[in-house]
């Protein structure tokens, strides 16, 4: 590739944001249909069966794990719907959800692998000795690794869903797609975090509010599923 061609392959951040908002609006009914079943209802169930509500910690742990798996299934299902929408395919919301679920398995595997990585990182963080140089180094290393994963592997789930890739192949494909654009994928990821964080902090400040938490999680997971698929479609179009 020549130097004159390189700028044409750069991801357009503003266009990606616009397309994300446009797809969220266009696929709203499908997002609502799939999100209520896979995200909001499990969130309510976990809150209802929390240990402080009188149920066992083991039951709450099982439900929390199942809730995370369903949310990742939602991400994989949405990934297919977003890329299909950007490709011009128009389906009824129920058909969009059904077809997305049918094609979701490769993306679910990648999402589960990513979730395991997050859990591992949080576990390692517990060993950080706060207030010490060693603790600062460990925290910095984990943050750097998280930011690297965000900007490098963002489109891994949609890549797995659309191209029917296994987890390792999907991670490699994501890294290849984002090469040369990782500053822009990082910016998009941080902007998405900034869009989600204020609502989450507000709900946390209100106190126990299961219904508000369920609505917030639907919004957060919807955005977290849509943006990587938009990025994937944009980067794939520049190849």
C-alpha positions, -999 to 999 in steps of 0.1 A, spaced: 0 0 0 14 34 -9 15 65 13 -11 81 -9 -36 53 -3 -30 51 35 -53 80 46 -82 64 27 -81 34 51 -84 55 82 -116 50 103 -138 80 103 -147 86 139 -176 110 134 -191 87 107 -188 57 131 -206 77 158 -233 88 134 -238 52 121 -239 39 156 -267 63 165 -285 56 132 -284 18 137 -295 21 173 -325 40 161 -332 17 131 -328 -15 151 -345 -1 183 -374 -26 182 -351 -56 177 -327 -43 204 -356 -39 228 -370 -73 220 -337 -92 224 -325 -70 253 -355 -73 275 -352 -111 274 -314 -115 275 -304 -84 296 -332 -67 315 -351 -97 328 -320 -115 340 -309 -83 357 -342 -80 376 -340 -117 385 -305 -114 399 -315 -84 420 -346 -102 433 -325 -133 443 -296 -114 458 -283 -126 492 -296 -95 509 -331 -105 497 -329 -137 517 -315 -161 491 -283 -180 492 -250 -166 479 -246 -198 458 -279 -192 440 -269 -155 434 -236 -166 420 -252 -191 396 -277 -165 384 -250 -138 380 -229 -161 358 -260 -170 337 -268 -133 334 -233 -125 321 -236 -154 295 -270 -141 283 -256 -106 280 -227 -118 259 -252 -138 237 -271 -105 233 -238 -89 221 -233 -116 195 -269 -115 183 -268 -77 180 -235 -79 160 -251 -98 132 -281 -75 131 -260 -43 130 -238 -55 101 -269 -68 83 -286 -34 87 -255 -16 74 -254 -40 45 -289 -30 35 -308 -61 48 -343 -52 62 -360 -78 85 -388 -76 110 -375 -72 146 -385 -107 155 -368 -122 124 -337 -100 131 -334 -114 166 -341 -149 156 -315 -149 128 -290 -131 150 -294 -158 177 -290 -185 151 -257 -171 139 -244 -160 174 -224 -190 185 -190 -180 172 -194 -145 187 -206 -159 220 -174 -179 223 -152 -148 217 -173 -128 242 -169 -155 268 -132 -155 262 -131 -118 266 -152 -120 298 -128 -146 312 -100 -122 305 -117 -94 323 -124 -116 354 -87 -127 354 -77 -90 353 -100 -81 382 -87 -111 401 -51 -100 396 -60 -65 407 -71 -78 441 -34 -87 448 -22 -51 441 -8 -36 472 -24 -2 471 -1 28 480 30 9 472 53 12 441 45 -25 432 8 -19 434 11 12 412 31 -7 386 5 -36 386 -24 -12 383 -7 7 355 1 -26 337 -35 -38 339 -49 -4 327 -24 -4 298 -34 -40 289 -71 -31 291 -67 -1 268 -47 -21 244 -74 -48 243 -101 -22 237 -84 -6 208 -70 -37 192 -97 -63 197 -129 -42 196 -144 -58 165 -136 -94 175 -172 -105 183 -187 -92 150 -158 -106 131 -165 -141 146 -202 -138 139 -200 -126 103 -170 -146 92 -177 -177 113 -143 -177 130 -131 -194 161 -120 -174 191 -83 -172 183 -89 -165 146 -114 -138 155 -89 -121 178 -63 -122 151 -88 -109 125 -97 -80 149 -61 -71 154 -55 -71 116 -86 -49 110 -76 -23 136 -40 -20 126 -34 16 117 -66 27 134 -61 18 170 -60 54 181 -94 59 166 -109 27 180 -95 37 214 -112 71 211 -145 55 201 -143 31 231 -135 59 255 -164 80 241 -188 51 246 -176 48 282 -182 84 287 -217 81 273 -225 52 297 -207 62 329 -228 92 340 -261 72 339 -244 44 358 -231 67 385 -265 84 388 -283 51 393 -258 40 418 -262 72 438 -300 67 439 -296 34 457 -314 1 451 -335 6 420 -339 -27 401 -360 -14 373 -337 16 366 -307 -8 367 -324 -31 342 -331 -2 318 -296 11 322 -280 -23 315 -302 -26 283 -288 8 271 -252 0 281 -251 -35 265 -269 -22 234 -243 4 229 -215 -20 238 -228 -44 212 -236 -19 184 -204 2 183 -179 -27 177 -202 -40 149 -202 -5 133 -164 -4 136 -161 -38 121 -182 -29 91 -163 4 86 -129 -12 88 -139 -41 66 -151 -17 39 -117 -1 37 -98 -33 30 
